[in-house]
Amino acid sequence: MSGTLAARRCKPCEGGTPPLTPAEAGALLAQISGEWALTGSAHAIERRFAFRDFYRTMSFVNALAHIANIEDHHPDLEIGYNYCRVKFTTHAVKGLSENDFVCAAKVDLIPLG
């Protein structure tokens, strides 16, 4: 399912654009991996990735950074020896935009091996 979102490109967001409603966010959430979750306030989506070792964690982070730079949409990351927590939100709209789900779908395509 995430292939459709992953094929899209992020669009510039400007202040004054309303964030997605919880219902809109839920509909887009259904189109990506079931491991992504809305935060309690529905202002962000997040997912925790687990890895065997630091090398694999950092390889994933570097691939994610490449996607973020291409899309010009950057997540908040929490990184440890064998995990990475990824959180997407659109600061310009103070909540979620389609860009967050586009990037999440692209991140889902990164090989985790």
N, CA and C atoms as a LAMMPS dump frame, in Angstrom:
ITEM: TIMESTEP
0
ITEM: NUMBER OF ATOMS
339
ITEM: BOX BOUNDS ff ff ff
-5.0000000000000000e+02 5.0000000000000000e+02
-5.0000000000000000e+02 5.0000000000000000e+02
-5.0000000000000000e+02 5.0000000000000000e+02
ITEM: ATOMS id mol type element x y z
1 1 1 N 0.8 -1.203 0
2 1 2 C 0 0 0
3 1 3 C 0.844 1.269 0
4 2 1 N 1.941 1.251 0.765
5 2 2 C 2.732 2.464 0.89
6 2 3 C 3.399 2.848 -0.419
7 3 1 N 3.374 1.951 -1.431
8 3 2 C 3.974 2.256 -2.709
9 3 3 C 3.391 3.495 -3.355
10 4 1 N 2.088 3.698 -3.203
11 4 2 C 1.452 4.871 -3.782
12 4 3 C 1.981 6.143 -3.136
13 5 1 N 2.026 6.183 -1.835
14 5 2 C 2.569 7.354 -1.149
15 5 3 C 4.06 7.498 -1.421
16 6 1 N 4.773 6.396 -1.473
17 6 2 C 6.217 6.447 -1.69
18 6 3 C 6.557 6.998 -3.07
19 7 1 N 5.648 6.91 -4.015
20 7 2 C 5.888 7.425 -5.359
21 7 3 C 5.675 8.933 -5.446
22 8 1 N 5.077 9.514 -4.443
23 8 2 C 4.816 10.961 -4.433
24 8 3 C 6.048 11.725 -3.975
25 9 1 N 6.03 13.029 -4.183
26 9 2 C 7.089 13.914 -3.718
27 9 3 C 6.498 14.872 -2.691
28 10 1 N 7.31 15.311 -1.767
29 10 2 C 6.863 16.294 -0.781
30 10 3 C 6.626 17.631 -1.47
31 11 1 N 5.626 18.336 -0.973
32 11 2 C 5.28 19.655 -1.504
33 11 3 C 5.626 20.7 -0.458
34 12 1 N 6.088 21.861 -0.874
35 12 2 C 6.392 22.91 0.107
36 12 3 C 5.152 23.263 0.933
37 13 1 N 5.347 23.406 2.236
38 13 2 C 4.265 23.791 3.144
39 13 3 C 4.548 25.191 3.647
40 14 1 N 3.512 25.946 3.82
41 14 2 C 3.657 27.301 4.322
42 14 3 C 2.805 27.466 5.57
43 15 1 N 3.236 28.384 6.428
44 15 2 C 2.431 28.714 7.595
45 15 3 C 1.055 29.171 7.145
46 16 1 N 0.065 28.931 7.958
47 16 2 C -1.302 29.294 7.609
48 16 3 C -2.057 28.144 6.961
49 17 1 N -1.325 27.133 6.459
50 17 2 C -1.961 25.936 5.93
51 17 3 C -2.386 25.086 7.123
52 18 1 N -3.632 24.654 7.151
53 18 2 C -4.071 23.861 8.31
54 18 3 C -3.457 22.462 8.301
55 19 1 N -3.163 21.923 9.477
56 19 2 C -2.682 20.545 9.546
57 19 3 C -3.818 19.584 9.209
58 20 1 N -3.456 18.346 8.941
59 20 2 C -4.464 17.32 8.686
60 20 3 C -5.329 17.124 9.921
61 21 1 N -6.583 16.826 9.7
62 21 2 C -7.468 16.474 10.808
63 21 3 C -7.102 15.061 11.264
64 22 1 N -7.504 14.656 12.458
65 22 2 C -7.25 13.276 12.873
66 22 3 C -7.826 12.245 11.892
67 23 1 N -8.984 12.519 11.311
68 23 2 C -9.579 11.586 10.347
69 23 3 C -8.736 11.497 9.077
70 24 1 N -8.259 12.637 8.57
71 24 2 C -7.405 12.637 7.384
72 24 3 C -6.091 11.913 7.672
73 25 1 N -5.526 12.178 8.845
74 25 2 C -4.28 11.512 9.237
75 25 3 C -4.491 10.006 9.346
76 26 1 N -5.615 9.598 9.906
77 26 2 C -5.922 8.177 10.036
78 26 3 C -6.044 7.49 8.684
79 27 1 N -6.642 8.175 7.715
80 27 2 C -6.782 7.603 6.374
81 27 3 C -5.413 7.414 5.723
82 28 1 N -4.508 8.37 5.898
83 28 2 C -3.157 8.234 5.343
84 28 3 C -2.34 7.202 6.118
85 29 1 N -2.556 7.134 7.413
86 29 2 C -1.853 6.152 8.244
87 29 3 C -2.168 4.729 7.783
88 30 1 N -3.389 4.521 7.331
89 30 2 C -3.803 3.193 6.853
90 30 3 C -3.076 2.796 5.57
91 31 1 N -2.427 3.757 4.905
92 31 2 C -1.733 3.489 3.65
93 31 3 C -0.247 3.183 3.837
94 32 1 N 0.248 3.242 5.075
95 32 2 C 1.66 2.941 5.339
96 32 3 C 1.751 1.761 6.297
97 33 1 N 2.962 1.345 6.588
98 33 2 C 3.201 0.203 7.468
99 33 3 C 2.431 0.347 8.768
100 34 1 N 1.9 -0.766 9.237
101 34 2 C 1.153 -0.764 10.489
102 34 3 C 2.001 -0.466 11.707
103 35 1 N 3.306 -0.323 11.523
104 35 2 C 4.18 -0.039 12.656
105 35 3 C 4.28 1.457 12.963
106 36 1 N 3.813 2.296 12.065
107 36 2 C 3.755 3.732 12.341
108 36 3 C 2.515 4 13.194
109 37 1 N 2.62 4.959 14.086
110 37 2 C 1.487 5.281 14.956
111 37 3 C 1.352 6.793 15.091
112 38 1 N 0.128 7.231 15.228
113 38 2 C -0.116 8.64 15.542
114 38 3 C 0.269 8.892 16.987
115 39 1 N 0.856 10.033 17.255
116 39 2 C 1.114 10.4 18.642
117 39 3 C -0.226 10.698 19.302
118 40 1 N -0.241 10.775 20.608
119 40 2 C -1.476 10.999 21.352
120 40 3 C -2.262 12.203 20.892
121 41 1 N -1.575 13.25 20.48
122 41 2 C -2.251 14.471 20.047
123 41 3 C -2.54 14.482 18.554
124 42 1 N -2.134 13.441 17.838
125 42 2 C -2.283 13.334 16.381
126 42 3 C -1.565 14.471 15.658
127 43 1 N -0.487 14.989 16.266
128 43 2 C 0.313 16.035 15.629
129 43 3 C 1.573 15.481 14.979
130 44 1 N 1.794 14.175 15.115
131 44 2 C 2.988 13.543 14.559
132 44 3 C 2.728 12.059 14.378
133 45 1 N 3.586 11.435 13.558
134 45 2 C 3.599 9.975 13.458
135 45 3 C 4.998 9.514 13.842
136 46 1 N 5.057 8.339 14.441
137 46 2 C 6.367 7.841 14.842
138 46 3 C 6.431 6.324 14.711
139 47 1 N 7.677 5.859 14.611
140 47 2 C 7.93 4.427 14.526
141 47 3 C 9.311 4.154 15.119
142 48 1 N 9.432 3.012 15.777
143 48 2 C 10.72 2.593 16.34
144 48 3 C 11.243 1.437 15.509
145 49 1 N 12.483 1.561 15.055
146 49 2 C 13.153 0.525 14.283
147 49 3 C 14.204 -0.118 15.17
148 50 1 N 14.336 -1.438 15.099
149 50 2 C 15.332 -2.168 15.886
150 50 3 C 16.335 -2.821 14.938
151 51 1 N 17.599 -2.867 15.385
152 51 2 C 18.683 -3.406 14.567
153 51 3 C 19.558 -4.323 15.404
154 52 1 N 20.36 -5.14 14.73
155 52 2 C 21.254 -6.058 15.431
156 52 3 C 22.452 -5.357 16.059
157 53 1 N 22.889 -4.265 15.458
158 53 2 C 24.106 -3.623 15.95
159 53 3 C 24.159 -2.163 15.512
160 54 1 N 25.177 -1.471 15.985
161 54 2 C 25.342 -0.044 15.714
162 54 3 C 25.552 0.222 14.224
163 55 1 N 26.322 -0.615 13.56
164 55 2 C 26.598 -0.423 12.134
165 55 3 C 25.299 -0.398 11.331
166 56 1 N 24.415 -1.355 11.578
167 56 2 C 23.143 -1.411 10.854
168 56 3 C 22.251 -0.226 11.218
169 57 1 N 22.287 0.182 12.467
170 57 2 C 21.515 1.358 12.88
171 57 3 C 21.968 2.577 12.094
172 58 1 N 23.275 2.79 12.039
173 58 2 C 23.792 3.979 11.363
174 58 3 C 23.61 3.891 9.844
175 59 1 N 23.66 2.709 9.281
176 59 2 C 23.389 2.554 7.852
177 59 3 C 21.962 2.981 7.543
178 60 1 N 21.032 2.566 8.393
179 60 2 C 19.634 2.97 8.245
180 60 3 C 19.495 4.487 8.371
181 61 1 N 20.132 5.065 9.386
182 61 2 C 20.041 6.511 9.611
183 61 3 C 20.587 7.278 8.405
184 62 1 N 21.684 6.804 7.832
185 62 2 C 22.244 7.474 6.658
186 62 3 C 21.307 7.385 5.46
187 63 1 N 20.674 6.241 5.261
188 63 2 C 19.706 6.105 4.169
189 63 3 C 18.505 7.014 4.404
190 64 1 N 18.042 7.076 5.643
191 64 2 C 16.922 7.949 5.993
192 64 3 C 17.297 9.414 5.763
193 65 1 N 18.502 9.794 6.138
194 65 2 C 18.967 11.182 5.937
195 65 3 C 18.98 11.53 4.454
196 66 1 N 19.349 10.579 3.619
197 66 2 C 19.357 10.808 2.175
198 66 3 C 17.942 11.107 1.677
199 67 1 N 16.985 10.307 2.11
200 67 2 C 15.581 10.535 1.73
201 67 3 C 15.118 11.9 2.222
202 68 1 N 15.411 12.219 3.476
203 68 2 C 14.973 13.488 4.058
204 68 3 C 15.536 14.677 3.286
205 69 1 N 16.781 14.58 2.871
206 69 2 C 17.377 15.687 2.123
207 69 3 C 16.792 15.812 0.726
208 70 1 N 16.548 14.693 0.069
209 70 2 C 15.926 14.745 -1.259
210 70 3 C 14.536 15.367 -1.171
211 71 1 N 13.77 14.973 -0.167
212 71 2 C 12.397 15.465 -0.01
213 71 3 C 12.325 16.821 0.689
214 72 1 N 13.425 17.252 1.266
215 72 2 C 13.476 18.492 2.051
216 72 3 C 12.418 18.479 3.154
217 73 1 N 12.331 17.328 3.813
218 73 2 C 11.387 17.146 4.918
219 73 3 C 12.088 16.26 5.944
220 74 1 N 12.401 16.804 7.082
221 74 2 C 13.326 16.165 8.014
222 74 3 C 12.636 15.741 9.309
223 75 1 N 12.842 14.482 9.705
224 75 2 C 12.221 13.985 10.939
225 75 3 C 13.062 14.301 12.167
226 76 1 N 12.458 14.114 13.308
227 76 2 C 13.201 14.09 14.57
228 76 3 C 13.624 12.643 14.769
229 77 1 N 14.875 12.447 15.173
230 77 2 C 15.406 11.106 15.358
231 77 3 C 15.936 10.937 16.772
232 78 1 N 15.737 9.753 17.31
233 78 2 C 16.367 9.338 18.562
234 78 3 C 17.127 8.062 18.214
235 79 1 N 18.443 8.092 18.399
236 79 2 C 19.291 7.001 17.94
237 79 3 C 20.073 6.418 19.108
238 80 1 N 20.131 5.102 19.163
239 80 2 C 20.94 4.399 20.143
240 80 3 C 21.707 3.29 19.462
241 81 1 N 22.378 2.486 20.246
242 81 2 C 23.231 1.423 19.711
243 81 3 C 22.504 0.551 18.684
244 82 1 N 21.289 0.115 19.024
245 82 2 C 20.589 -0.811 18.135
246 82 3 C 19.135 -0.41 17.855
247 83 1 N 18.877 0.884 17.867
248 83 2 C 17.514 1.34 17.562
249 83 3 C 17.543 2.756 16.982
250 84 1 N 16.458 3.101 16.325
251 84 2 C 16.23 4.463 15.852
252 84 3 C 14.74 4.725 15.945
253 85 1 N 14.377 5.776 16.653
254 85 2 C 12.977 6.204 16.72
255 85 3 C 12.836 7.391 15.775
256 86 1 N 11.884 7.296 14.858
257 86 2 C 11.669 8.315 13.83
258 86 3 C 10.326 8.973 14.085
259 87 1 N 10.324 10.292 14.082
260 87 2 C 9.089 11.043 14.324
261 87 3 C 8.958 12.117 13.251
262 88 1 N 7.863 12.048 12.496
263 88 2 C 7.587 13.047 11.474
264 88 3 C 6.444 13.954 11.914
265 89 1 N 6.631 15.237 11.712
266 89 2 C 5.606 16.255 11.874
267 89 3 C 5.987 17.393 10.945
268 90 1 N 5.056 18.241 10.616
269 90 2 C 5.349 19.384 9.751
270 90 3 C 5.28 20.64 10.599
271 91 1 N 6.449 21.154 10.929
272 91 2 C 6.527 22.302 11.836
273 91 3 C 5.813 23.529 11.271
274 92 1 N 5.876 23.717 9.963
275 92 2 C 5.265 24.903 9.345
276 92 3 C 3.751 24.942 9.541
277 93 1 N 3.11 23.773 9.664
278 93 2 C 1.651 23.742 9.85
279 93 3 C 1.272 23.364 11.28
280 94 1 N 2.293 23.142 12.105
281 94 2 C 2.077 22.774 13.514
282 94 3 C 1.231 21.512 13.652
283 95 1 N 1.568 20.528 12.853
284 95 2 C 0.854 19.257 12.885
285 95 3 C 1.271 18.405 11.709
286 96 1 N 0.403 17.517 11.307
287 96 2 C 0.71 16.598 10.217
288 96 3 C 0.289 17.149 8.863
289 97 1 N 1.098 16.826 7.855
290 97 2 C 0.749 17.105 6.464
291 97 3 C 0.965 15.814 5.68
292 98 1 N 0.542 15.802 4.443
293 98 2 C 0.76 14.624 3.602
294 98 3 C 2.252 14.309 3.505
295 99 1 N 3.105 15.32 3.566
296 99 2 C 4.552 15.103 3.474
297 99 3 C 5.056 14.103 4.511
298 100 1 N 4.499 14.138 5.692
299 100 2 C 4.93 13.216 6.745
300 100 3 C 4.681 11.769 6.338
301 101 1 N 3.574 11.516 5.698
302 101 2 C 3.211 10.163 5.286
303 101 3 C 3.981 9.741 4.036
304 102 1 N 4.252 10.685 3.147
305 102 2 C 5.083 10.406 1.971
306 102 3 C 6.469 9.954 2.433
307 103 1 N 7.054 10.696 3.371
308 103 2 C 8.388 10.333 3.858
309 103 3 C 8.371 9.019 4.64
310 104 1 N 7.352 8.795 5.432
311 104 2 C 7.251 7.534 6.173
312 104 3 C 7.18 6.36 5.201
313 105 1 N 6.415 6.503 4.131
314 105 2 C 6.309 5.441 3.135
315 105 3 C 7.658 5.18 2.472
316 106 1 N 8.421 6.224 2.22
317 106 2 C 9.749 6.069 1.624
318 106 3 C 10.708 5.399 2.618
319 107 1 N 10.623 5.764 3.885
320 107 2 C 11.465 5.154 4.91
321 107 3 C 11.145 3.666 5.016
322 108 1 N 9.887 3.304 4.878
323 108 2 C 9.496 1.894 4.933
324 108 3 C 10.17 1.056 3.847
325 109 1 N 10.644 1.673 2.786
326 109 2 C 11.291 0.954 1.692
327 109 3 C 12.778 0.699 1.93
328 110 1 N 13.347 1.285 2.99
329 110 2 C 14.763 1.07 3.294
330 110 3 C 14.943 -0.369 3.807
331 111 1 N 15.843 -1.128 3.196
332 111 2 C 16.085 -2.488 3.686
333 111 3 C 16.608 -2.458 5.125
334 112 1 N 16.091 -3.323 5.975
335 112 2 C 16.466 -3.308 7.384
336 112 3 C 17.488 -4.397 7.742
337 113 1 N 17.923 -5.168 6.773
338 113 2 C 18.823 -6.283 7.034
339 113 3 C 20.158 -5.872 7.503
